[in-house]
Amino acid sequence: MEAFGQFVPLILIFAIMYFLLIRPQQKKVKDHKAMVGALRRGDQVVTQGGMIGKVSKVKDDDEIEVEIAQGVKVRVVKSTVAQVLSKTEPAEG
C-alpha cells in the first residue's frame, strides 16, 4: 500500500498535464483540420508566413492556389493556412 502512495503524486501530475496541455492541443489540431477541410474558392486566408490572399483554386487534397495580388497567384500547402479571414457563402443549386 505504501508503494501505491508514492505513485499518487505522479498520477496526479500526469492527469493535470493531460487536462492542461495534451487535451487542448488535440482540440486545436482538430479545429485546424476542420478549418482547412472547409476551404473553398473565394475565402480570404492568412498563411503561417503572413501572406494574406484569396483562394482562387483548391487544387487537390493538400494544395490550394492563393491570389496575393492582382494576377499574382502562389501555390500553398493547405496545412500552412493559419486563419480564414472571410468565408464565401456556398453556391446554391
Buried (B, 14 or more C-beta within 10 A) or exposed (E): EEEEEEEEEEEEEEEEEEEEEEEEEEEEEEEBEEBBEEBBEBBBBBBEEEBEBBBBEBEEEEEBBBBBEEEEBBEBEBEEBBEBEEBEEEEEE
